[in-house]
């Protein structure tokens, strides 16, 4: 069922969010380094939290943490901290 949080769904979204994180680390707009560091740190911490919850078989909180991580990344993109153009991984204007 699509309305269930599965380990496969966790792995899919962890992979997408980790890929997005790697891209933004290389796409920081000049003059936005301070903001970028905060966003990258927060997204990294939430991915770490997701992995912790996943190990404890707490898929609901793992999924929530991944959504927070990707939310931080998308916020940075929308606020002009990162220069990306991949609309598969990012919410682009």
C-alpha positions in Angstrom: 0.0 0.0 0.0 1.2 3.5 -0.8 0.0 4.9 2.6 2.5 2.9 4.6 6.0 3.9 5.6 8.2 1.0 4.5 12.0 0.5 4.7 12.1 0.8 1.0 10.4 4.2 1.1 12.9 5.3 3.8 15.8 4.2 1.6 14.4 5.9 -1.4 14.0 9.3 0.4 17.3 8.9 2.2 19.0 8.4 -1.1 17.3 11.4 -2.7 18.0 13.7 0.3 21.6 12.6 0.5 22.1 13.2 -3.2 20.5 16.7 -2.8 22.8 17.4 0.1 25.9 16.5 -1.9 24.8 18.8 -4.7 24.1 21.8 -2.6 27.5 21.5 -0.9 29.0 22.3 -4.3 26.5 24.9 -5.3 26.8 27.6 -2.6 26.2 31.1 -3.9 29.1 33.5 -3.1 28.3 35.6 0.0 25.9 33.0 1.3 28.4 30.7 3.0 27.2 31.4 6.5 23.6 30.6 5.6 24.7 27.6 3.6 26.7 26.1 6.5 23.7 26.3 8.8 21.4 24.7 6.3 23.9 22.0 5.4 24.5 21.3 9.1 20.8 21.0 9.9 20.1 18.8 6.9 23.0 16.6 7.8 21.9 16.3 11.4 18.3 15.3 10.3 19.7 12.7 8.0 21.8 11.3 10.9 18.6 11.3 13.1 16.8 9.4 10.3 19.5 6.8 10.3 19.3 6.5 14.1 15.5 6.0 14.0 15.8 3.6 11.1 18.2 1.4 13.2 15.7 1.4 16.0 13.0 0.3 13.5 11.1 3.6 14.1 10.2 4.3 10.5 7.7 7.0 11.3 10.3 9.2 12.9 13.0 8.2 10.3 10.6 9.4 7.6 9.8 12.6 9.4 13.5 13.4 9.9 14.2 12.9 6.2 11.4 15.2 5.4 12.8 17.9 7.7 16.2 17.4 6.1 14.9 17.9 2.6 12.8 20.8 3.8 15.9 22.6 5.0 17.6 22.0 1.6 14.6 23.2 -0.3 14.3 26.3 1.9 17.9 27.1 1.1 17.3 26.7 -2.6 14.2 28.9 -2.5 16.0 31.6 -0.5 18.8 31.8 -3.1 21.5 30.2 -0.9 22.3 27.5 -3.5 22.4 27.6 -7.3 20.8 24.4 -8.5 18.6 23.5 -11.5 17.5 19.9 -10.9 13.7 20.0 -10.4 13.7 16.3 -9.5 15.6 16.9 -6.3 14.7 20.5 -5.5 11.7 22.8 -5.3 12.8 25.4 -7.9 10.9 28.7 -8.5 
